[in-house]
Amino acid sequence: MHWKNLFPLLRKEFILEFRQRYAISGIVLYVFSMVFVVYIASIRVSPPVWNVLFWLIVLFASINAVVKSFVQESGARQLYYYQLADPVLLVLTKILYNTLLLLVLSTLAFGAYSLVAGNPVKDHLLFALVILLGSLGFSIAFTFIASIAAKANNSATLMAILSFPVILPILLTLVRLSSIALGLIQDTAYTRDIINLLAIDTILIALTFVLFPYIWKD
Amino acid sequence: MWWKALSIVLIIYTILAGMLVPLKSGIQRAEPAFAKAGEEVKFRFYGYNTFFQKATDAPIRVWLYYDDQFALAASDFKALNDTILEASFRFPQQLPERKASTSLNALIDHPVAGASLLPAAVYLSSDSLAQTDTVLANAWTANPVKQLHVQSGFSFPYQNVIYESIRNTYFHVPMWFVLLFLFTASVWYSIQYLRNPEPENDRRAAAFAETGLLFGALGLTTGMIWAKYTWGQPWSNDIKQLMTAVALLIYLAYFILRRSFDEYEKGARLAAVYNIFSFASLIPLLYIVPRMFASLHPGATGNPAFGSQDLDNTMRAVFYPAIIGWTLLGFWIAQLRIRYQRLYDKALGLE
């Protein structure tokens, strides 16, 4: 594997995003619209509901942000990358890029959501960590599923039905951790949940590395 | 061939033994459930599968006991019929321990049907906390629980709330074993397909997943029927029910994915990849997540396995053959499905 290719590939992702600014703007607008809809639909949000709704917003925003990962470039250009780069490196840059993207999106969602629905977070440091772990987990699972879904015609539907069951253990752990950060449940032994989450991430990323070459070659 | 015959034999054995073996005697409840220290109270014990009136060479004995050391034998008792026993107890002034109240377990020892126990049958309260050791020694320790009879013969344990539905153990629980075996086989053939893209490997992966889905649906249904009678409602949002529903969703998505491509090879390859990926995420689903939440299932909180204390030797004699029988049946169904699909593909000229 040629690690020196990592940065040019990562740079390519940023340039691509910059050139297609309407796509990222669309996702940001999607987040704001969703926050606003949630706010309109339930003006007084109690902390447990706040927690669940926040993660639903992040979940849907993440799916929509990641699904374009493999469809924004034409098949011819993908064939070109296939000849140049190692598939493992390629998917690694996609995961890294999507993690950053989701981190920005969830921070934006958090900002907008706390602006309209209040901010019940008690332990900000833990909550920031949860958002970071969430972005990482969502990015790994969704990037892999997006690469499968991109091969089919009805990729948006497939993306949802393939990823929801897979993301559930991550989502449940995240909701639990963030309830701790919100002070909804008293549990000081949350390091175990963090380790669980990292373990799931490790399994998923290892599988991605092994299985991605089979998706990539067409 | 032999294993198909074995599966039929084992399943017939499971159905016959699981349905026909009687339950042990048990006590359903005691009335009244409350008593005060220092009084003489007449209780009615309602039995299940009991033979209180059956003539025996040794007498029936009745206790209300606190622990191994402190027990109170009935001063007088009479069987009204085979399932109702009336017994009087003279409670001492003091409780066995320096407490205002305690719960006592009921124990009825029958020379033939064996001893049956009802935990926390009677709630005993006292007005005074005074306690003298001599009184205690006489009243609570005069008739200790000893020389209990064990029922001879083949019978399943009696458990309150569960009653006869304990037989569902041989139908509900093995479904999950079969499900796990079949999904493992499915993933194995998906891996084989990626290593060697033969249509045969894909057919097998799909057939095992389909059969696994069937057993998953059966496991969920038998579980919901059981839950209706023991937990009160078919769906309680129990974490294992949720995880199972999610596992079934994964395999339904797998079948949608297989059919989403025009080219057969592409669909088979991507479905194989998804099968491996989702199976690996199923393991945290089934083993990590249930440990984080309380569950209504036996095996206690935090333990997804079937607790060893929930099975006695009689049940093991039916339970283990049941697992083997259902597993072989599952593989038989999958094999038929593979052979059907092979003929179908051949007829369409896909191979």
Boltz contact constraints between the chains, C-beta under 6 A:
constraints:
  - contact:
      token1: [A, 148]
      token2: [B, 270]
      max_distance: 6.0
  - contact:
      token1: [A, 148]
      token2: [B, 274]
      max_distance: 6.0
  - contact:
      token1: [A, 151]
      token2: [B, 270]
      max_distance: 6.0
  - contact:
      token1: [A, 152]
      token2: [B, 260]
      max_distance: 6.0
  - contact:
      token1: [A, 161]
      token2: [B, 253]
      max_distance: 6.0
  - contact:
      token1: [A, 162]
      token2: [B, 253]
      max_distance: 6.0
  - contact:
      token1: [A, 165]
      token2: [B, 246]
      max_distance: 6.0
  - contact:
      token1: [A, 165]
      token2: [B, 249]
      max_distance: 6.0
  - contact:
      token1: [A, 165]
      token2: [B, 250]
      max_distance: 6.0
  - contact:
      token1: [A, 166]
      token2: [B, 278]
      max_distance: 6.0
  - contact:
      token1: [A, 166]
      token2: [B, 281]
      max_distance: 6.0
  - contact:
      token1: [A, 168]
      token2: [B, 246]
      max_distance: 6.0
  - contact:
      token1: [A, 169]
      token2: [B, 284]
      max_distance: 6.0
  - contact:
      token1: [A, 169]
      token2: [B, 285]
      max_distance: 6.0
  - contact:
      token1: [A, 169]
      token2: [B, 289]
      max_distance: 6.0
  - contact:
      token1: [A, 196]
      token2: [B, 288]
      max_distance: 6.0
  - contact:
      token1: [A, 200]
      token2: [B, 284]
      max_distance: 6.0
  - contact:
      token1: [A, 203]
      token2: [B, 280]
      max_distance: 6.0
  - contact:
      token1: [A, 207]
      token2: [B, 277]
      max_distance: 6.0
  - contact:
      token1: [A, 207]
      token2: [B, 280]
      max_distance: 6.0
  - contact:
      token1: [A, 211]
      token2: [B, 273]
      max_distance: 6.0
  - contact:
      token1: [A, 214]
      token2: [B, 194]
      max_distance: 6.0
  - contact:
      token1: [A, 214]
      token2: [B, 273]
      max_distance: 6.0
  - contact:
      token1: [A, 215]
      token2: [B, 273]
      max_distance: 6.0
